[in-house]
Amino acid sequence: MPTVTEGRQFSNPETPGYVGFANLPNQVHRKSVKKGFEFTLMVVGESGLGKSTLINSLFLTDLYPDRVIPGSKEKMHQTLKIDASSVEIEERGVKLRLTVVDTPGFGDGIDNDNCFNKIIKYIDDQYEKFLRDESGLNRRNISDNRVHCCFYFINPAGHGLKPLDVQFMKAIHNKVNIVPVIAKSDTLTLQEVQRLKSRILGEIQKHGIQIYTLPECDSDEDEDYKEQCKQLKAAVPFAVVGSSQVVEVKGRKVRGRVYPWGVVEVENPDHCDFIKLRTMLITHMNDLQEVTQDIHYENYRLDNLKGGGGEPKRVKHSRKSDVETTEKERELAAKDAELRQMREMLAKMQAEMKKNPVQNGGPASGKAH
């Protein structure tokens, strides 16, 4: 049996350079690129908030070439629909099968109490399909159509979240990663955008809604990446503007919207958070998939295995900061318990001294010294 000498480099004309464990990431990379990636994005919001325009702007493609916008007469009888569109995107040899799930008709009715039941059913159906495929005989080529991320569009004309917004996000926050988006932010001034962001975040916290949070950076990450993550976290909820129209501004061709007072540039970070939203989606696409697999899918799978009986113990997504905070809380709780025990012992000793003053060295009453 041949032996491997530690630290030896093997090379030959067929495989030039170093051949060893350091090449394992390259093998994984080649295999992943060959297989391609799958990602499903759901967009939810009222009609007229520019959902389709934003998605086309994000991926520089037309996902809805044959879409017909219904008139007011058709909308009177329209109910919520689930419209899934898939497209193959290739960039520098990397293939991505992107599926965008649109929800036309959401929030357009007079009574919207149960308007999102179809959305919840669609999310659960994808989990159920993946669970069946995973439990089947042929598990090599499982198609992953689970919803990895949900862009929830918030109307900029409202003063924060509407009751429907709160009700819907609370209904799905344990099923999918929610990314709140303020639509058509060019209708607001910069000060109004900041006030609306603060109000929305306050209401999200007040109602206990769990939105997608970016992972903490490791200490060995470079400073540019740390700064990028810091800016992305500060931008939530993302105030965006979408446009596929190319206009000329001072000799530059940019995508934007033309107004009588000037041009709003979609890809200008001073005008909106479009670039930050796209950066968040692209750079953290793998994390969105991992959270879907490790948290939301595992919760669904646990519910399914329990047969719906009782409240299952849900898996919680533990970020690095959450773990550190928990450790600190445990240390503080242990110190508090120790101090409490010392106080109790001191109180008992003082009580004993009061009961038996002679035995403890106190003055003896009625006796001569």
Residue, then its C-alpha position, 0 to 999 in steps of 0.5 A: m500500500p503506497t504511503v503519503t509523505e507529509g508535506r510532499q508536493f506531487s506534480n506531473p505534466e497532466t496536473p501542473g502545480y500543487v495537488g493536495f487538500a488545498n485543491l478541495p475548494n476548487q473541486v467543490h467550486r467546479k462541481s457547484v458551477k457545473k450543477g448550477f444554483e436555484f433560488t426562489l424569491m417571492v414578492v408581496g405587496e399591493s398593486g401599483l407599488g412597482k414590484s415587477t419593475l423592481i425585479n426586472s431592474l434587479f436582474l436586468t431581465d424581463l420576467y413578465p413579457d406577456r403580462v396584461i394589467p387588468g382594468s378597474k372592472e376586472k379588479m372588482h372580481q379579481t382574487l389573489k393569484i400565485d404567479a411563478s416565473s422562472v428564468e435561467i441567468e448566466e454570469r461568468g459561467v455561473k448559472l442561476r435558475l431564478t424563480v420569482v413568485d408574484t402575488p397579484g391581487f394581494g390587498d386589493g379587496i375590501d375585506n383582506d382578512n384571509c387574502f394571504n391564505k393562498i400564499i401560506k399554502y403555496i409556501d407550505d406546498q413547496y416544503e411538502k414537495f421537498l420533504r416528499d422528494e427528500s424521503g423518496l428513492n431518487r434523491r440525487n436530483i431534487s429540485d428546490n422550489r422552496v421560497h428562500c426570500c420574501f420581499y414585502f413591499i410597504n406603501p410609502a403613502g402610509h404612516g408606517l405599517k398597515p394592519l394588513d402588513v402586520q397581520f401578513m408578516k406575523a403569519i409568515h415570519n416563521k416560514v420564510n425570510i422576510v425583507p421589508v422594502i419601502a416601494k417608490s421611495d422617490t415620492l418621499t424626501l430624505q428626511e421622510v424616508q428616515r422617519l418612515k424607516s424608524r417608524i417601521l422598525g419600531e412597529i416591527q419590534k413592537h409586534g414581535i415580527q422576525i425579519y431576516t437579519l444579516p449574519e455577523c461578520d467574523s473577526d478575521e473578515d476584511e474591513d471593507y466587508k465589515e463596513q459593507c455589512k454595517q451599511l446594509k444592516a443600517a439600510v433596513p427597511f430598504a427604500v428603493v426605486g425601480s426602472s428599466q428606462v435608460v436616460e442620459v444625465k450629464g453625458r452618462k447613460v443611467r437607469g432612472r426616472v425622469y421628473p420635471w425637476g430632475v432625474v432619479e438614478v436607480e443605481n445612485p446610493d444617494h438617491c435610493d437603496f437599490i444597490k444595497l438591496r441588490t448587494m444584500l440579495i446577491t452576497h447573502m443568497n447562500d445564507l438565505q438558503e441556509v436559513t431556509q434549510d436549517i430553520h424554516y424547513e426544519n420547523y415545517r419538517l418537525d411539525n410534519l413528523k409530530g403530525g400537528g399534535g401539540e406545539p413543537k419546539r421550534v428551531k431558532h436561528s442563532r447568530k454569533s451575537d445571540v450566542e455571545t449575549t446568551e453566555k453573558e446573561r448566564e454569567l450575570a445570572a450565576k453572579d446574581a444567584e451567588l450574591r443572593q445566597m451570600r445575602e441570605m447567609l448574612a441575614k441568618m447570621q445577624a438573626e442568630m446574633k440577635k437571638n443569642p447575644v451572650q453566646n456571641g460575645g454580647p453584654a450579659s444582662g443581670k450579671a456582675h462583671 
